[in-house]
């Protein structure tokens, strides 16, 4: 009874803009002017009227934010990844320690050979 009424033109995708929000209307209204009636304090119901006849209510259009990553649901067909029991960080650390020991051993052997040649 105390609804505001405004005229909007539905675009070719059957969408209208109202108070900074996009709404979807019936596809038969694409490209046409429609009247929308609404309570500015409660936008949960947006009535759509065309030529004095009430149409299906407008629905809030939920736009996808391109910044948000889509979370894919796991496929029922793809098997779950089984843990191997390998800890690659530990393996890399052990390999690094082995390389250090080898290089220190080579340096020590060079020092021993060098000290032995000075005694002669």
MDAnalysis code that builds the backbone (N, CA, C; Angstrom):
import MDAnalysis as mda
import numpy as np

u = mda.Universe.empty(360, n_residues=120, atom_resindex=np.repeat(np.arange(120), 3), trajectory=True)
u.add_TopologyAttr("name", ["N", "CA", "C"] * 120)
u.add_TopologyAttr("resid", np.arange(1, 121))
u.add_TopologyAttr("resname", ["UNK", "UNK", "UNK", "UNK", "UNK", "UNK", "UNK", "UNK", "UNK", "UNK", "UNK", "UNK", "UNK", "UNK", "UNK", "UNK", "UNK", "UNK", "UNK", "UNK", "UNK", "UNK", "UNK", "UNK", "UNK", "UNK", "UNK", "UNK", "UNK", "UNK", "UNK", "UNK", "UNK", "UNK", "UNK", "UNK", "UNK", "UNK", "UNK", "UNK", "UNK", "UNK", "UNK", "UNK", "UNK", "UNK", "UNK", "UNK", "UNK", "UNK", "UNK", "UNK", "UNK", "UNK", "UNK", "UNK", "UNK", "UNK", "UNK", "UNK", "UNK", "UNK", "UNK", "UNK", "UNK", "UNK", "UNK", "UNK", "UNK", "UNK", "UNK", "UNK", "UNK", "UNK", "UNK", "UNK", "UNK", "UNK", "UNK", "UNK", "UNK", "UNK", "UNK", "UNK", "UNK", "UNK", "UNK", "UNK", "UNK", "UNK", "UNK", "UNK", "UNK", "UNK", "UNK", "UNK", "UNK", "UNK", "UNK", "UNK", "UNK", "UNK", "UNK", "UNK", "UNK", "UNK", "UNK", "UNK", "UNK", "UNK", "UNK", "UNK", "UNK", "UNK", "UNK", "UNK", "UNK", "UNK", "UNK", "UNK"])
u.atoms.positions = np.array([
    [0.812, -1.175, 0.000],
    [0.000, 0.000, 0.000],
    [0.870, 1.258, 0.000],
    [1.945, 1.236, 0.776],
    [2.834, 2.403, 0.843],
    [4.139, 2.104, 0.122],
    [4.044, 1.544, -1.068],
    [5.229, 1.175, -1.820],
    [5.637, 2.308, -2.752],
    [6.936, 2.438, -2.943],
    [7.439, 3.375, -3.941],
    [7.315, 2.712, -5.300],
    [7.128, 3.518, -6.329],
    [7.043, 2.972, -7.689],
    [8.010, 3.734, -8.570],
    [8.789, 2.985, -9.327],
    [9.728, 3.580, -10.271],
    [9.684, 2.800, -11.571],
    [10.047, 3.468, -12.637],
    [10.108, 2.817, -13.944],
    [11.558, 2.460, -14.237],
    [11.746, 1.256, -14.716],
    [13.079, 0.774, -15.089],
    [12.978, 0.086, -16.445],
    [14.072, 0.102, -17.177],
    [14.119, -0.637, -18.437],
    [14.974, -1.875, -18.211],
    [14.369, -3.028, -18.470],
    [15.110, -4.281, -18.345],
    [16.090, -4.363, -19.512],
    [17.325, -4.716, -19.227],
    [18.304, -4.821, -20.300],
    [18.086, -6.124, -21.072],
    [18.955, -6.382, -22.047],
    [18.766, -7.573, -22.895],
    [18.958, -8.879, -22.137],
    [19.545, -8.799, -20.935],
    [19.699, -10.007, -20.113],
    [18.619, -10.085, -19.041],
    [17.582, -9.274, -19.173],
    [16.432, -9.243, -18.239],
    [16.831, -8.787, -16.848],
    [17.722, -7.823, -16.767],
    [18.164, -7.304, -15.471],
    [17.805, -5.832, -15.349],
    [17.517, -5.430, -14.120],
    [17.265, -4.029, -13.811],
    [18.157, -3.642, -12.631],
    [18.369, -2.359, -12.480],
    [19.143, -1.848, -11.351],
    [18.205, -1.031, -10.481],
    [18.306, -1.258, -9.168],
    [17.458, -0.530, -8.240],
    [18.239, -0.288, -6.965],
    [18.447, 0.976, -6.634],
    [19.164, 1.377, -5.418],
    [20.525, 0.702, -5.292],
    [21.241, 0.634, -6.403],
    [22.599, 0.088, -6.389],
    [22.686, -1.422, -6.404],
    [21.571, -2.102, -6.544],
    [21.552, -3.563, -6.564],
    [20.941, -4.013, -7.891],
    [21.429, -5.114, -8.436],
    [20.878, -5.651, -9.672],
    [19.858, -6.732, -9.358],
    [18.794, -6.718, -10.140],
    [17.712, -7.690, -9.991],
    [17.414, -8.307, -11.346],
    [16.980, -9.541, -11.318],
    [16.604, -10.254, -12.523],
    [15.081, -10.307, -12.603],
    [14.536, -10.000, -13.781],
    [13.096, -10.068, -13.998],
    [12.825, -11.162, -15.028],
    [11.571, -11.429, -15.289],
    [11.188, -12.456, -16.252],
    [11.822, -12.184, -17.612],
    [12.254, -13.219, -18.300],
    [12.959, -13.056, -19.576],
    [12.075, -12.442, -20.657],
    [10.750, -12.549, -20.529],
    [9.874, -11.945, -21.541],
    [9.885, -10.419, -21.464],
    [10.430, -9.872, -20.392],
    [10.483, -8.421, -20.210],
    [11.799, -7.807, -20.689],
    [12.686, -8.613, -21.263],
    [13.985, -8.113, -21.729],
    [13.779, -6.973, -22.728],
    [14.461, -5.866, -22.496],
    [14.405, -4.717, -23.390],
    [13.175, -3.841, -23.221],
    [12.317, -4.138, -22.265],
    [11.076, -3.379, -22.085],
    [11.117, -2.552, -20.803],
    [10.295, -1.500, -20.806],
    [10.150, -0.685, -19.595],
    [9.121, -1.344, -18.687],
    [9.447, -1.389, -17.400],
    [8.554, -1.981, -16.405],
    [8.457, -1.031, -15.219],
    [7.425, -1.199, -14.433],
    [7.290, -0.442, -13.193],
    [7.647, -1.413, -12.053],
    [8.428, -0.915, -11.142],
    [8.769, -1.720, -9.972],
    [8.201, -1.023, -8.745],
    [7.616, -1.814, -7.878],
    [7.053, -1.296, -6.627],
    [7.776, -1.985, -5.486],
    [8.188, -1.175, -4.505],
    [9.013, -1.738, -3.435],
    [8.951, -0.874, -2.194],
    [9.290, -1.492, -1.084],
    [9.445, -0.791, 0.188],
    [10.935, -0.474, 0.309],
    [11.324, 0.789, 0.344],
    [12.759, 1.112, 0.374],
    [13.472, 0.624, 1.635],
    [12.691, 0.265, 2.663],
    [13.292, -0.233, 3.899],
    [13.310, -1.756, 3.965],
    [12.666, -2.398, 2.995],
    [12.647, -3.860, 2.941],
    [12.643, -4.281, 1.477],
    [13.829, -4.526, 0.946],
    [13.961, -4.868, -0.473],
    [13.868, -6.371, -0.721],
    [13.278, -7.098, 0.214],
    [13.162, -8.550, 0.030],
    [12.094, -8.890, -1.012],
    [11.187, -7.960, -1.290],
    [10.152, -8.193, -2.302],
    [10.089, -6.990, -3.231],
    [10.405, -7.224, -4.489],
    [10.341, -6.189, -5.512],
    [9.270, -6.629, -6.511],
    [8.139, -5.928, -6.499],
    [7.052, -6.257, -7.417],
    [7.367, -5.676, -8.793],
    [7.039, -6.430, -9.834],
    [7.256, -5.984, -11.208],
    [5.894, -5.908, -11.886],
    [5.631, -4.772, -12.524],
    [4.363, -4.547, -13.214],
    [4.655, -4.136, -14.645],
    [3.857, -4.663, -15.580],
    [3.980, -4.294, -16.996],
    [2.573, -4.063, -17.540],
    [2.310, -2.861, -18.031],
    [1.008, -2.497, -18.598],
    [-0.134, -2.804, -17.630],
    [0.060, -2.492, -16.343],
    [-0.975, -2.671, -15.340],
    [-1.148, -4.097, -14.852],
    [-0.391, -5.037, -15.394],
    [-0.497, -6.441, -14.962],
    [0.739, -6.812, -14.142],
    [0.491, -7.451, -13.029],
    [1.613, -7.848, -12.166],
    [2.337, -9.048, -12.770],
    [3.650, -8.957, -12.751],
    [4.513, -10.021, -13.250],
    [5.183, -10.722, -12.070],
    [6.015, -11.653, -12.390],
    [6.780, -12.361, -11.358],
    [7.701, -11.368, -10.648],
    [7.838, -11.511, -9.324],
    [8.714, -10.611, -8.556],
    [10.149, -10.683, -9.065],
    [10.857, -9.569, -8.932],
    [12.271, -9.530, -9.303],
    [13.082, -10.301, -8.263],
    [14.151, -10.921, -8.736],
    [15.036, -11.703, -7.858],
    [16.406, -11.027, -7.816],
    [17.018, -11.030, -6.657],
    [18.354, -10.445, -6.516],
    [19.315, -11.218, -7.414],
    [20.089, -10.483, -8.187],
    [21.072, -11.095, -9.071],
    [22.380, -11.187, -8.313],
    [22.865, -12.383, -8.107],
    [24.117, -12.591, -7.385],
    [25.248, -12.662, -8.404],
    [26.048, -11.614, -8.412],
    [27.180, -11.567, -9.324],
    [28.373, -12.257, -8.685],
    [29.102, -12.980, -9.500],
    [30.290, -13.675, -9.009],
    [31.449, -12.684, -8.945],
    [32.157, -12.685, -7.832],
    [33.317, -11.820, -7.655],
    [34.518, -12.509, -8.282],
    [35.124, -11.921, -9.337],
    [36.252, -12.588, -9.985],
    [37.472, -12.713, -9.080],
    [37.510, -11.945, -7.991],
    [38.652, -12.028, -7.081],
    [38.584, -13.265, -6.204],
    [37.374, -13.777, -6.027],
    [37.227, -14.966, -5.202],
    [37.556, -16.197, -6.031],
    [38.296, -17.096, -5.428],
    [38.616, -18.336, -6.118],
    [37.468, -19.308, -5.935],
    [37.164, -19.992, -7.009],
    [36.122, -20.991, -6.909],
    [36.703, -22.234, -6.270],
    [35.962, -22.788, -5.343],
    [36.375, -24.012, -4.688],
    [35.691, -25.147, -5.416],
    [36.509, -26.014, -6.014],
    [35.958, -27.130, -6.747],
    [35.646, -28.263, -5.791],
    [34.474, -28.805, -5.957],
    [34.112, -29.972, -5.153],
    [34.884, -31.164, -5.691],
    [35.365, -32.033, -4.821],
    [36.103, -33.187, -5.309],
    [35.201, -34.090, -6.136],
    [35.768, -34.601, -7.225],
    [35.003, -35.506, -8.072],
    [34.794, -36.823, -7.355],
    [33.623, -37.380, -7.550],
    [33.323, -38.670, -6.931],
    [34.147, -39.766, -7.596],
    [34.517, -39.546, -8.876],
    [35.254, -40.562, -9.618],
    [36.742, -40.557, -9.283],
    [37.302, -39.377, -8.982],
    [38.734, -39.315, -8.731],
    [39.047, -39.825, -7.325],
    [40.008, -40.722, -7.224],
    [40.338, -41.266, -5.896],
    [41.043, -40.224, -5.046],
    [40.863, -40.334, -3.751],
    [41.524, -39.416, -2.821],
    [43.020, -39.717, -2.820],
    [43.831, -38.693, -2.645],
    [45.281, -38.863, -2.613],
    [45.658, -39.540, -1.304],
    [46.378, -40.634, -1.431],
    [46.808, -41.378, -0.252],
    [48.168, -40.851, 0.209],
    [48.354, -40.654, 1.495],
    [49.657, -40.196, 1.981],
    [50.717, -41.274, 1.740],
    [51.912, -40.841, 1.325],
    [52.980, -41.785, 1.019],
    [53.845, -42.090, 2.226],
    [53.771, -41.239, 3.225],
    [54.628, -41.437, 4.385],
    [55.987, -40.769, 4.209],
    [56.248, -40.182, 3.040],
    [57.516, -39.502, 2.791],
    [57.409, -38.054, 3.238],
    [58.459, -37.598, 3.888],
    [58.537, -36.203, 4.292],
    [59.654, -35.580, 3.472],
    [59.279, -34.870, 2.412],
    [60.270, -34.338, 1.489],
    [61.169, -33.291, 2.141],
    [60.666, -32.556, 3.088],
    [61.498, -31.572, 3.769],
    [62.612, -32.292, 4.532],
    [62.245, -33.352, 5.226],
    [63.259, -34.132, 5.949],
    [64.268, -34.735, 5.001],
    [63.808, -35.281, 3.879],
    [64.729, -35.869, 2.893],
    [65.691, -34.824, 2.349],
    [65.185, -33.629, 2.057],
    [66.070, -32.566, 1.568],
    [67.074, -32.137, 2.635],
    [66.618, -32.067, 3.869],
    [67.501, -31.678, 4.970],
    [68.623, -32.718, 5.133],
    [68.259, -33.991, 5.095],
    [69.275, -35.051, 5.231],
    [70.267, -35.016, 4.074],
    [69.786, -34.771, 2.859],
    [70.683, -34.679, 1.704],
    [71.618, -33.479, 1.859],
    [71.093, -32.373, 2.336],
    [71.920, -31.181, 2.576],
    [73.009, -31.478, 3.607],
    [72.634, -32.135, 4.704],
    [73.606, -32.500, 5.749],
    [74.676, -33.441, 5.189],
    [74.270, -34.399, 4.327],
    [75.228, -35.335, 3.736],
    [76.234, -34.582, 2.868],
    [75.747, -33.623, 2.070],
    [76.638, -32.856, 1.205],
    [77.613, -32.022, 2.043],
    [77.154, -31.455, 3.141],
    [78.032, -30.676, 4.019],
    [79.111, -31.586, 4.606],
    [78.725, -32.781, 5.072],
    [79.710, -33.717, 5.652],
    [80.757, -34.099, 4.613],
    [80.326, -34.364, 3.370],
    [81.270, -34.731, 2.307],
    [82.242, -33.588, 2.027],
    [81.712, -32.359, 1.945],
    [82.598, -31.233, 1.646],
    [83.558, -30.975, 2.806],
    [83.091, -31.144, 4.058],
    [83.969, -30.959, 5.211],
    [85.027, -32.055, 5.253],
    [84.634, -33.263, 4.889],
    [85.584, -34.376, 4.859],
    [86.663, -34.125, 3.810],
    [86.259, -33.607, 2.632],
    [87.229, -33.321, 1.574],
    [88.195, -32.228, 2.022],
    [87.689, -31.201, 2.697],
    [88.541, -30.109, 3.183],
    [89.506, -30.649, 4.227],
    [89.020, -31.493, 5.118],
    [89.873, -32.076, 6.159],
    [90.956, -32.950, 5.543],
    [90.601, -33.739, 4.542],
    [91.597, -34.589, 3.882],
    [92.650, -33.738, 3.186],
    [92.231, -32.643, 2.556],
    [93.187, -31.742, 1.908],
    [94.133, -31.131, 2.947],
    [93.586, -30.781, 4.116],
    [94.421, -30.220, 5.178],
    [95.425, -31.250, 5.692],
    [94.971, -32.479, 5.840],
    [95.875, -33.554, 6.324],
    [96.969, -33.806, 5.303],
    [96.626, -33.855, 4.028],
    [97.618, -34.073, 2.970],
    [98.608, -32.910, 2.932],
    [98.079, -31.713, 3.118],
    [98.948, -30.530, 3.099],
    [99.875, -30.501, 4.294],
    [99.402, -30.940, 5.466],
    [100.242, -30.968, 6.683],
    [101.295, -32.051, 6.557],
    [100.969, -33.185, 5.923],
    [101.896, -34.281, 5.750],
    [103.010, -33.927, 4.778],
    [102.747, -33.109, 3.802],
    [103.763, -32.739, 2.806],
    [104.751, -31.716, 3.396],
    [104.334, -30.955, 4.406],
    [105.227, -29.991, 5.050],
    [106.220, -30.689, 5.967],
    [105.848, -31.877, 6.505],
    [106.761, -32.602, 7.405],
    [107.951, -33.144, 6.653],
    [107.868, -33.415, 5.388],
    [108.950, -34.048, 4.664],
    [110.063, -33.129, 4.340],
])
